[in-house]
Amino acid sequence: METTTGHPTIEGVKTRRAGLHHILVDLETAISAAAAGREDPWADQVRVALARLSDAFTEHVEQTEGPDGLFDQVRRRAPRLDAHCRRLTDEHRQIATRLAGAAAALDDDTASAREAVLKLLALMSRHRQRGADLVYEAYEVDLGGSD
């Protein structure tokens, strides 16, 4: 495969991946903050972080699944990776459901909301790893930790 350093697709993926990483860290920071005696401000902070994640995730789905998005480009470059792209697309639906569930859990107790967000974060972490694997398989580029 040809060298992809500086490849526009890869550079865009790296940029979006880094931004999403920061949003995920902010969400984890929000849910781990003390909530006892300040449940409403805590829930508001988590709600804002979830909204930012929802916006970034919507953009992620558009950039990967949309016309000439990452998945179309990967399929053209490496048709053998079609099943991998379909799996990631299926995960997008699961993540969207978990995002909505986490937001709804904020109307419940703090423990339920934290658990819902932790499950969402775990699912997103696995999804990000599978996405990095896909990019490596297609472009031979390691996206790394994206700090």
C-alpha contacts under 8 A as a table, 3 or more apart, distances in Angstrom:
res1	aa1	res2	aa2	distance
1	M	139	Y	7.18
1	M	140	E	7.52
4	T	7	H	4.95
4	T	10	I	7.34
4	T	139	Y	6.59
4	T	140	E	7.81
4	T	141	V	7.16
5	T	10	I	7.75
5	T	141	V	7.96
6	G	10	I	7.18
6	G	11	E	6.23
7	H	10	I	5.37
7	H	11	E	6.09
8	P	11	E	5.09
8	P	12	G	6.06
9	T	12	G	5.28
9	T	13	V	6.25
9	T	70	L	7.22
10	I	13	V	5.02
10	I	14	K	6.11
11	E	14	K	5.11
11	E	15	T	6.21
12	G	15	T	5.17
12	G	16	R	6.20
13	V	16	R	5.29
13	V	17	R	5.86
14	K	17	R	5.03
14	K	18	A	6.13
14	K	143	L	6.54
14	K	146	S	7.15
15	T	18	A	5.30
15	T	19	G	6.38
16	R	19	G	5.12
16	R	20	L	6.12
16	R	60	H	7.52
17	R	20	L	5.13
17	R	21	H	6.10
17	R	146	S	6.59
18	A	21	H	5.02
18	A	22	H	6.48
18	A	146	S	4.87
18	A	147	D	6.18
19	G	22	H	5.31
19	G	23	I	6.47
20	L	23	I	5.05
20	L	24	L	6.18
20	L	53	L	7.39
20	L	56	A	6.53
20	L	57	F	7.87
21	H	24	L	5.13
21	H	25	V	6.26
21	H	146	S	6.96
21	H	147	D	7.31
22	H	25	V	5.07
22	H	26	D	6.17
22	H	147	D	7.83
23	I	26	D	5.00
23	I	27	L	6.22
23	I	49	A	7.17
23	I	52	R	6.93
23	I	53	L	6.09
24	L	27	L	5.05
24	L	28	E	6.22
24	L	53	L	7.06
24	L	121	L	7.29
25	V	28	E	5.09
25	V	29	T	6.11
26	D	29	T	5.01
26	D	30	A	6.14
26	D	49	A	6.61
27	L	30	A	4.99
27	L	31	I	6.31
27	L	46	V	6.54
27	L	49	A	5.14
27	L	50	L	6.71
27	L	53	L	7.93
28	E	31	I	5.31
28	E	32	S	6.15
28	E	118	L	7.91
28	E	121	L	7.87
29	T	32	S	5.25
29	T	33	A	6.33
30	A	33	A	5.45
30	A	42	W	7.42
30	A	45	Q	6.22
30	A	46	V	5.37
30	A	49	A	7.18
31	I	42	W	7.77
31	I	46	V	6.15
31	I	114	R	5.96
31	I	117	V	7.56
32	S	114	R	7.97
33	A	42	W	7.36
34	A	38	R	7.81
34	A	42	W	7.53
35	A	38	R	5.15
35	A	39	E	5.06
35	A	42	W	5.57
35	A	110	T	7.31
36	A	39	E	6.16
38	R	41	P	5.73
38	R	42	W	6.09
39	E	42	W	5.03
39	E	43	A	5.94
39	E	110	T	7.16
40	D	43	A	5.09
40	D	44	D	6.13
41	P	44	D	4.97
41	P	45	Q	6.20
42	W	45	Q	5.19
42	W	46	V	6.30
43	A	46	V	5.08
43	A	47	R	5.92
43	A	106	L	6.11
43	A	110	T	7.87
44	D	47	R	4.94
44	D	48	V	6.24
45	Q	48	V	5.26
45	Q	49	A	6.39
46	V	49	A	5.05
46	V	50	L	6.07
47	R	50	L	5.06
47	R	51	A	6.13
47	R	103	A	6.58
47	R	106	L	7.54
48	V	51	A	5.07
48	V	52	R	6.32
49	A	52	R	5.16
49	A	53	L	6.23
50	L	53	L	4.94
50	L	54	S	6.00
50	L	99	L	7.37
50	L	103	A	6.92
51	A	54	S	4.95
51	A	55	D	6.24
52	R	55	D	5.21
52	R	56	A	6.23
53	L	56	A	5.08
53	L	57	F	5.87
54	S	57	F	5.04
54	S	58	T	6.09
54	S	99	L	7.01
55	D	58	T	5.18
55	D	59	E	6.41
56	A	59	E	5.12
56	A	60	H	6.14
57	F	60	H	4.80
57	F	61	V	6.19
58	T	61	V	5.22
58	T	62	E	6.30
59	E	62	E	5.05
59	E	63	Q	6.10
60	H	63	Q	5.13
60	H	64	T	6.13
61	V	64	T	5.20
61	V	65	E	5.61
61	V	66	G	7.32
61	V	92	H	7.02
62	E	65	E	5.48
62	E	66	G	4.90
62	E	69	G	7.36
63	Q	66	G	5.74
63	Q	69	G	5.12
63	Q	70	L	6.44
64	T	69	G	4.66
64	T	70	L	4.48
64	T	71	F	5.45
64	T	72	D	7.89
65	E	69	G	5.55
65	E	70	L	6.86
65	E	71	F	5.96
65	E	72	D	7.41
65	E	89	T	7.25
66	G	69	G	4.88
66	G	70	L	7.99
67	P	72	D	7.04
68	D	71	F	7.60
68	D	72	D	5.25
68	D	73	Q	6.17
69	G	72	D	5.43
69	G	73	Q	6.29
70	L	73	Q	5.06
70	L	74	V	6.03
71	F	74	V	5.00
71	F	75	R	6.06
71	F	85	C	5.91
72	D	75	R	5.14
72	D	76	R	6.28
73	Q	76	R	5.21
73	Q	77	R	6.17
74	V	77	R	5.01
74	V	78	A	5.67
74	V	79	P	7.20
74	V	81	L	7.19
74	V	82	D	7.95
74	V	135	V	7.87
74	V	138	A	6.11
75	R	78	A	5.14
75	R	79	P	4.43
75	R	80	R	7.39
75	R	81	L	6.33
75	R	82	D	5.76
75	R	85	C	7.97
76	R	79	P	5.90
77	R	138	A	6.78
78	A	81	L	5.82
78	A	82	D	7.88
78	A	138	A	5.94
79	P	82	D	5.63
80	R	83	A	7.45
81	L	84	H	5.17
81	L	85	C	6.40
81	L	134	L	7.50
81	L	138	A	7.67
82	D	85	C	5.08
82	D	86	R	6.24
83	A	86	R	4.99
83	A	87	R	6.16
84	H	87	R	5.12
84	H	88	L	6.36
84	H	134	L	7.00
85	C	88	L	5.16
85	C	89	T	6.20
85	C	134	L	7.79
86	R	89	T	4.95
86	R	90	D	6.22
87	R	90	D	5.06
87	R	91	E	6.27
88	L	91	E	4.90
88	L	92	H	6.33
88	L	127	H	7.04
88	L	130	R	7.59
88	L	131	G	7.30
89	T	92	H	5.06
89	T	93	R	6.95
90	D	93	R	5.44
90	D	94	Q	6.66
91	E	94	Q	4.89
91	E	95	I	6.01
91	E	127	H	7.08
92	H	95	I	5.11
92	H	96	A	6.13
93	R	96	A	5.11
93	R	97	T	6.26
94	Q	97	T	5.14
94	Q	98	R	6.22
95	I	98	R	4.96
95	I	99	L	6.01
95	I	120	L	6.85
95	I	123	L	7.01
95	I	124	M	7.03
96	A	99	L	5.04
96	A	100	A	6.32
97	T	100	A	5.24
97	T	101	G	6.15
98	R	101	G	4.85
98	R	102	A	5.97
98	R	116	A	7.44
98	R	119	K	7.83
98	R	120	L	5.72
99	L	102	A	5.16
99	L	103	A	6.30
99	L	117	V	7.88
99	L	120	L	6.70
100	A	103	A	5.19
100	A	104	A	6.18
101	G	104	A	5.03
101	G	105	A	6.02
101	G	116	A	6.94
102	A	105	A	5.00
102	A	106	L	6.73
102	A	113	A	6.15
102	A	116	A	4.97
102	A	117	V	5.43
102	A	120	L	7.43
103	A	106	L	5.54
103	A	107	D	7.85
103	A	113	A	7.82
104	A	107	D	5.80
104	A	108	D	7.62
105	A	108	D	5.14
105	A	109	D	7.38
105	A	112	S	6.19
105	A	113	A	4.67
105	A	116	A	6.81
106	L	109	D	6.84
106	L	110	T	6.98
106	L	112	S	7.76
106	L	113	A	5.13
108	D	112	S	6.51
108	D	113	A	6.77
109	D	112	S	5.49
109	D	113	A	6.37
110	T	113	A	5.10
110	T	114	R	6.07
111	A	114	R	5.15
111	A	115	E	6.15
112	S	115	E	5.14
112	S	116	A	6.16
113	A	116	A	5.13
113	A	117	V	6.21
114	R	117	V	5.16
114	R	118	L	6.05
115	E	118	L	5.05
115	E	119	K	6.19
116	A	119	K	5.24
116	A	120	L	6.27
117	V	120	L	4.92
117	V	121	L	6.09
118	L	121	L	5.00
118	L	122	A	6.17
119	K	122	A	5.14
119	K	123	L	6.22
120	L	123	L	5.15
120	L	124	M	6.12
121	L	124	M	5.06
121	L	125	S	6.04
122	A	125	S	5.07
122	A	126	R	6.35
123	L	126	R	5.29
123	L	127	H	6.14
124	M	127	H	4.88
124	M	128	R	6.01
125	S	128	R	5.16
125	S	129	Q	6.33
126	R	129	Q	5.13
126	R	130	R	6.27
127	H	130	R	5.13
127	H	131	G	6.10
128	R	131	G	4.96
128	R	132	A	6.14
129	Q	132	A	5.04
129	Q	133	D	6.19
130	R	133	D	4.94
130	R	134	L	6.19
131	G	134	L	5.01
131	G	135	V	6.32
132	A	135	V	5.18
132	A	136	Y	6.16
132	A	142	D	6.95
132	A	143	L	5.95
132	A	144	G	7.86
133	D	136	Y	5.05
133	D	137	E	6.09
133	D	142	D	7.98
134	L	137	E	5.10
134	L	138	A	6.15
135	V	138	A	5.14
135	V	139	Y	5.66
135	V	140	E	6.99
135	V	141	V	6.52
135	V	142	D	7.47
135	V	143	L	7.69
136	Y	139	Y	5.30
136	Y	140	E	4.33
136	Y	141	V	4.75
136	Y	142	D	5.54
136	Y	143	L	7.58
137	E	140	E	5.70
137	E	141	V	7.95
143	L	146	S	6.92
